[in-house]
């Protein structure tokens, strides 16, 4: 089973600026699938756990249709991207929740600057010891997944020079980055208790590792990716992540145990944030720079047994070719800006791609097998 949490920016369709009006939307949306986030300018949508990627695509498209329909009736737009270029920080507010208000009191500017949105993917693992082990061992594969999602080139009205600036904002949290190695879930839980006792975090939900065992469902959770304007890009990431989890579970059972050094992972993650799909990534197997298309192609080929076992090979390879062919959202956003030198055009592009329902037209396939 696999599930996705999507975060969306709320934008005023006339000014194209972020606005703190998520509460208006949430009062008109079902609370079991749409929830508030730290910023009042963000709405989160939660899919059900599903087995088939095709069904996940339709679910995500349906959730987008629902939230965009409500938003349009209020003069608002819904934008799925890591960041939005037009922001008035003084006009934005933290959601009225005691937990978020405590975070603002504790973290100050760090909290106020979390004007970012991500895509989180959950892959089912019932055994929590295995979830902890997998979350550590998968760290080298985080950078190419981030590159596939890269959609945050602009920050507070400026071109950052990065394809994905969101991770640089996110990694300032004291619990962000690759997860260290733990011998068991019990050892991991003791670490969480130690952090809470220190007063640096107040609850397990404030563990913001790139991949983590979920604190409320039996899954391992990918958290590093930007929000994606196109549903098809989310399906690529979800399918590859599920396959990576399956491969690692097999490797753990066969042994031997292994550890991942965090320094190369942090360096490769920075490289992916800088380059996206348009430059070089660090090859997770060999630790050397290669063109992004080559790194991702090698990753997909290496996961063929797991993708075929899940019934995902045909769909994922097709969507990967399309994603590499059209390039990253970051590159498309820069192209939109270059036409007229207007950041409003960037917002309009993201709004259009978010509501495109490009996945809704894909017919169902038969004969797929769940992982």
Long-range contacts (C-beta under 8 A, 24 or more apart in sequence): 1-49, 1-50, 1-51, 1-123, 1-124, 1-370, 2-49, 2-50, 2-51, 2-53, 2-56, 2-121, 2-122, 2-123, 2-124, 2-238, 2-241, 2-242, 3-46, 3-47, 3-48, 3-49, 3-50, 3-56, 3-121, 3-122, 3-219, 4-46, 4-47, 4-56, 4-60, 4-119, 4-120, 4-121, 4-122, 4-234, 4-238, 5-44, 5-45, 5-46, 5-47, 5-119, 5-120, 5-122, 6-44, 6-45, 6-46, 6-47, 6-60, 6-63, 6-64, 6-80, 6-117, 6-119, 6-227, 6-234, 7-37, 7-42, 7-43, 7-44, 7-80, 7-117, 7-118, 7-119, 7-227, 8-42, 8-43, 8-44, 8-45, 8-67, 8-78, 8-79, 8-80, 8-117, 8-227, 8-354, 9-41, 9-42, 9-78, 9-79, 9-80, 9-81, 9-84, 9-117, 9-227, 10-41, 10-42, 10-43, 10-71, 10-76, 10-77, 10-78, 10-79, 11-76, 11-77, 11-78, 11-79, 11-84, 11-86, 11-347, 11-351, 12-75, 12-76, 12-77, 13-72, 13-75, 13-76, 13-77, 13-351, 14-75, 15-86, 16-77, 16-86, 16-343, 16-344, 16-347, 16-348, 17-86, 17-87, 17-88, 17-91, 18-84, 18-86, 18-87, 18-88, 18-92, 18-115, 19-76, 19-91, 19-92, 20-91, 20-92, 20-93, 21-74, 21-76, 22-95, 23-95, 24-74, 24-76, 25-67, 25-70, 25-71, 25-74, 25-76, 28-70, 29-66, 29-67, 29-70, 33-63, 34-63, 34-66, 34-67, 36-95, 36-97, 37-95, 38-94, 38-95, 38-100, 38-103, 38-111, 38-114, 39-92, 39-93, 39-94, 39-95, 39-114, 39-115, 40-92, 40-93, 40-94, 40-95, 40-96, 41-92, 41-115, 42-117, 43-67, 43-78, 49-122, 49-124, 51-370, 51-371, 52-311, 52-368, 52-370, 53-235, 53-238, 53-239, 53-312, 53-315, 53-316, 54-315, 54-362, 54-364, 54-365, 54-368, 56-235, 56-238, 57-231, 57-232, 57-234, 57-235, 57-359, 57-362, 58-359, 58-360, 60-231, 60-234, 60-359, 61-231, 61-357, 61-359, 61-360, 64-231, 64-354, 64-355, 64-357, 65-355, 65-357, 65-360, 68-354, 68-355, 77-347, 77-351, 78-351, 78-354, 78-355, 79-229, 79-347, 79-350, 79-351, 79-354, 80-117, 80-151, 80-227, 80-228, 80-229, 80-350, 80-353, 80-354, 81-117, 81-151, 81-152, 81-226, 81-227, 81-228, 81-229, 81-329, 81-333, 81-350, 81-354, 82-116, 82-117, 82-118, 82-149, 82-150, 82-151, 82-152, 82-164, 82-165, 82-166, 82-226, 82-227, 83-115, 83-116, 83-117, 83-151, 83-152, 83-154, 83-155, 83-165, 83-166, 83-169, 83-226, 84-115, 84-154, 84-347, 84-350, 85-154, 85-155, 85-157, 85-333, 85-343, 85-346, 85-347, 86-157, 86-343, 86-344, 86-347, 87-115, 87-156, 87-157, 89-113, 89-115, 89-156, 99-202, 99-203, 102-202, 103-202, 103-206, 106-202, 107-173, 110-172, 110-173, 113-169, 114-169, 114-170, 115-156, 115-169, 116-152, 116-166, 116-169, 116-170, 116-226, 117-166, 117-226, 117-227, 118-166, 118-170, 118-223, 118-224, 118-225, 118-226, 118-227, 119-149, 119-225, 119-226, 119-227, 119-228, 119-234, 119-237, 120-221, 120-222, 120-223, 120-225, 121-221, 121-222, 121-225, 121-234, 121-237, 121-238, 121-241, 122-214, 122-217, 122-219, 122-220, 122-221, 122-222, 123-219, 123-220, 123-221, 123-222, 123-241, 123-242, 123-245, 124-218, 124-219, 125-213, 125-218, 125-219, 125-220, 125-245, 125-249, 126-218, 128-185, 128-213, 128-218, 129-184, 129-185, 130-249, 130-252, 131-185, 131-213, 131-214, 131-218, 131-219, 131-220, 132-179, 132-182, 132-184, 132-185, 132-188, 132-213, 133-182, 133-248, 133-252, 134-211, 134-220, 134-245, 134-248, 134-249, 134-252, 135-179, 135-209, 135-211, 135-212, 135-213, 135-220, 136-178, 136-179, 136-180, 136-181, 136-182, 136-259, 136-260, 137-248, 137-251, 137-252, 137-258, 137-260, 138-211, 138-220, 138-244, 138-245, 138-248, 139-178, 139-179, 139-210, 139-211, 139-260, 139-262, 139-265, 140-260, 140-264, 140-265, 140-268, 140-284, 141-244, 141-284, 141-299, 142-178, 142-210, 142-211, 142-222, 142-224, 142-265, 142-268, 142-269, 142-272, 143-265, 143-268, 143-269, 143-271, 143-272, 143-281, 143-282, 143-284, 144-272, 144-281, 144-284, 144-292, 144-295, 144-296, 144-299, 145-222, 145-224, 145-225, 145-237, 145-240, 145-241, 146-224, 146-225, 146-226, 146-269, 146-272, 146-273, 147-272, 147-275, 147-276, 147-277, 147-281, 147-292, 147-296, 147-328, 148-225, 148-233, 148-236, 148-237, 148-240, 148-277, 148-296, 148-323, 148-328, 149-225, 149-226, 149-227, 149-228, 149-233, 149-237, 149-329, 150-226, 150-272, 150-273, 150-276, 150-277, 150-328, 150-329, 150-330, 151-226, 151-227, 151-228, 151-229, 151-328, 151-329, 151-330, 151-333, 151-350, 152-226, 152-330, 153-330, 153-333, 153-334, 154-333, 154-343, 154-346, 157-343, 159-334, 159-337, 161-274, 162-273, 162-274, 162-330, 163-272, 163-273, 163-274, 163-275, 163-276, 163-277, 163-278, 163-279, 163-328, 163-330, 163-331, 164-226, 164-272, 164-273, 164-276, 164-330, 165-273, 166-226, 166-273, 167-224, 167-269, 167-270, 167-273, 168-273, 170-208, 170-224, 173-206, 173-208, 174-200, 174-201, 175-200, 175-201, 175-206, 175-207, 175-208, 175-209, 176-208, 176-209, 176-210, 177-209, 177-210, 177-262, 177-265, 177-266, 178-209, 178-210, 178-211, 178-260, 178-262, 178-265, 178-266, 178-269, 179-209, 179-210, 179-211, 179-212, 180-262, 181-259, 181-260, 185-213, 188-213, 210-265, 210-269, 220-245, 224-269, 226-329, 228-329, 229-329, 229-349, 229-350, 229-353, 229-354, 230-329, 230-353, 230-356, 230-358, 231-358, 231-359, 232-319, 232-322, 232-323, 232-358, 232-359, 233-319, 233-323, 233-329, 235-315, 235-316, 235-319, 235-359, 236-316, 236-319, 236-320, 236-323, 239-307, 239-310, 239-312, 239-315, 239-316, 239-319, 240-299, 240-300, 240-303, 240-316, 242-306, 242-310, 242-312, 242-371, 243-303, 243-306, 243-307, 243-310, 243-312, 243-316, 243-371, 244-303, 244-306, 246-306, 246-309, 246-310, 246-371, 247-303, 247-305, 247-306, 276-328, 276-330, 276-331, 277-323, 277-324, 277-327, 277-328, 277-331, 278-327, 278-328, 278-330, 278-331, 292-324, 293-324, 296-320, 296-324, 297-324, 306-371, 309-369, 309-371, 310-368, 310-369, 310-370, 310-371, 311-367, 311-368, 311-369, 311-370, 312-368, 314-365, 315-365, 329-353
